[in-house]
Every structure is written in structure tokens, then in C-alpha cells.
Amino acid sequence: MTARDAALELSRRLTAAGHEALFAGGCVRDRLLGLEPKDFDIATSARPEEVVQLFPGANEVGAHFGVVIAKHGGHHVEIATFRTDGSYKDGRRPEMVTFSTPEEDAQRRDFTVNGLFERPETGELIDHVGGLADLRGGVLRAIGDPVARFTEDGLRLLRGVRFSTKLGSEIEAGTMAAIQTCAPLLEKISPERIRDEFSKILTDPRRRLGVELLVETGLMAHIVPEFLKTIGCEQPPEWHPEGDVYIHTCIMLEMLEPDAPLELCLAVLLHDIAKPPSQTFEDRIRFNGHDAMGAEMADVILHRLRYPNDVIAAVTSMVGRHMQFMNVKQMRTAKLKRFMAKPNFEMEMELHRVDCGSSNGFTDNYEFLHVKAAEFAAEPLIPPPLVTGRDLIKLGLEPGPHFKEILEAVQTEQLEGRLADRQAALDWVKSFTNYTEDGASIHPSH
């Protein structure tokens, strides 16, 4: 059963019980755009208690606001009573709601393209806010007074950028002016809510447009203000003929594949975040240490936005390592294998591809790594160790920090192809180490 089938069945039950039931919001918008809606919402004249009676076991999490979640055919469908919202003192939820009519319900919604209704059985559209004309005209317009809509819930500011990005719609002039005026309202929104909308913008195929809109609207100043300093941050023209760091980053975002993962999108956005504070003018423009500094800045930014630790670790690693790609041809085999064995190396390769493609166009290192990947493909980049700490103890070595040095040295010889089996590795360890009289420490003999 599809999500639409589940929602259709629930709407039929509501209608059969004497209630009006309409598909509402995004599912109507997406269908008109030829997109497959991810979920379906139903707006109804039935009160929450009536909905629960019809659908025993429904979740009443939002019953105070007229919202009930019903499950059917493995799908969760939001069923909301037609309502008018009271004041939004917390900038997120209305203090109270009054159950009303479809016309009044449409007026409380954020943007006209999200204020459309559809009769489930017939597909008939019901448009009280001019959403159909705006959808056809490629316009994103707030319903009613845009300042009032954004003051009710500041997150609508980011939703406006997200919908404009997703739909490729132009933000109507009055709505744009209101977003710019109301941008400081983001300071009242929790980092988690901002993070979720920001992530959706960055992972949209039109992510460059989304980032440019965040800058143009003034919202970026309340999300990643450090990024604004990339605007006008000049780069050496012989390496970056495309322009400043901001333009360079925007081009990279546009070059990513449409389905690029969030971690990669964040790494691209932040890979040069430290160029402005590290910029020096000597014989030419330089950004010494911007990769390491950038990793530290990315860590601060992503923690501030409450990203999960695994996302933060992946992004900071990519930012901190992105300059190492210029040295891959000079790396010894062991170092190169370790470099390529990092868990996010595939994303790092993509970061390197768009980094060069948006600037100097060099592909030598990228192609070299592809050749090496094919060359190393016959066996794991990092094979199982030939020698373990237990083996060292059996050889009579005293455990200590030097164990790490010995084991890493054995692995290096293994990765270089000079050690192929366990016995050879043990013999090598014996020749590699000298012992003090009490056998408590070791010293390299090579």
C-alpha cells in the first residue's frame, strides 16, 4: 500500500462519518509539480476526539493543536482539524487554536503554494490563497502579511529559502523584504530546528542557490556567520581564476552530484572557512595552515548547530585533510595506503574533484589516485596485522608505548610489500630491536 492509498482510505472513513476531509499542503503542491509526495496530510472538519474515535490507537501528540497521527497500511498520516491559530508568544507554537473552516485554515499557513487543498476522491483543487497561480508562475509568496507569518514562527524564514531552493521559485519582493527584516528572529529558534532546515537546503540539488539565498536574505549571519567573511576574500589568481573564496565555494556546491551526502556538502561549505583569518600578503596571497585551522573552526560551528558527533568527525576530518591531496604522488606506498584507507575517502575524493574543478582544473592527483585504487584493489588497503602485541610479549618485550611504534613499523614494511608472512615479520622484529639488560625497553636498531 502506498502512502497515498493509506491517506485515501483514512479520508474515506472521515467522509463516511460525515466529516469533510481534504489533502493539504505539501502533498498537493508536489503532485501538481509531478513529484511523488513523501507523505500525505489530511485537513478535516472532524475534531481531534472524533478522529481518535474513528481511528483507535491514533497518536494524540498534537491534539491540543488539533493534530492527530493515524497509522494505516504501515504509513503514518497527520490528520489536522481546520483551525485558526492564536498568538505565537514563543515564536514556534500558537498559545491556543480555534477550530474553523478550510478558508480560515488556509490563511494560517506559511506560503501560498503550501495552502492548497485537494479532494482525495476527485483530485479537485481548492485554492483560497492564490497558491496555484504562484506555483505556475514560479513565485514563493507568504500568505497574508509576511512579517506576521514570520513573527509567528521564525523557522518559516528558513523554510522560505528551502522552498525557493527546492522549487526553483523566485521569492516575491514583499516576502523577501520581510525575510531580511525578520532575519534576527532566528536567534530565538533552537539550534536543532535551524540545523534540520539548513541540512535540507544543503542537500538539495540546487544547494548553491540555497546558500546564495541564505546570504542574500541575511539568514546566514545567524547560522554560520563565519562564512560571510569568505565574501571578498581574494585568492591567488594563478590558482583561483574563478574569484574569491565565496565564489569558489559556491561553484563547488553546484558541481556536487544531486544526491551528495550531508557530510560532503558541509565539508565543501566549510573546507576554506579558515582562509579569511589565515590570509597573509607576502610574495603572494597565502593561507598557511588554513586546513588545520578550518577543521577546528568546523568543529566549533557544527557543535554550535548540534550536529551528531559522527557527522562532525567526518566533516572536520575532510576539512583538515583536503590539502594533503596535493602531495599524494610523493607519498611512500605505506603512507598512501593509509591515506586512502580512511573511512570517508570516497567523499574526500569528491571534495578534491570539485575543489580543483572549480579553480585550477588540475586532475593529475585525482587521476593518480584512481589508478592507485585499481592497483591496490586485489587486497585490502590495510590487511590484517602480521604481528600483534601478544607476539611482542612472547618475544620477551616489556609492554609500553614503544609497542605502538614497533607494530606501526611492521605494518609499514607489510604495506610496502617487504614483509609477506608472520614468521618473516617476527624475524624482522627481532632484528629491529635491541634490548637493555633487564629487557624492559627496546631501541630501534635500523
Buried (B, 14 or more C-beta within 10 A) or exposed (E): EEBBEBBBBBBEBBBEBEBBBBBBBBBBBBBBEEEEBEBBBBBBBBBBEBBBEBBEEBBEEBBEBBBBBBBBEEBBBBBBBBBBBEEBEEBBBBEEBEBBBBEBBBBBBBBBBBBBBBBBEEEEBBBBBBBBEBBEEEBBBBBBEBBEBBBBBBBBBBBBBBBBBBBEBBBBEEBBBBBEBBBEBBEEBEBEBBBBBBBBBBBBBBBBBBBBBBBBBBBBBBBBEBBBBBBEBEBEEEEBEBBBBBBBBBBBBBBBEEEBBBBBBBBBBBBBBBBBBBBEEEEEBBBEEBBBBBBBBBBEBBEEBBBEEEBBBBBBBBBBBBBBBEEBEEBEBBBBBBBBEBEBBEBBBBBBBBBBBBBBEBEEBBEBBEEBBEEBEEEEBBEEBBBBBEBBEEBEBBEEEBBEEBBEBBBBBBBEEEBEEEEBBBEBBEEBBEBEEEEEEBEEEE
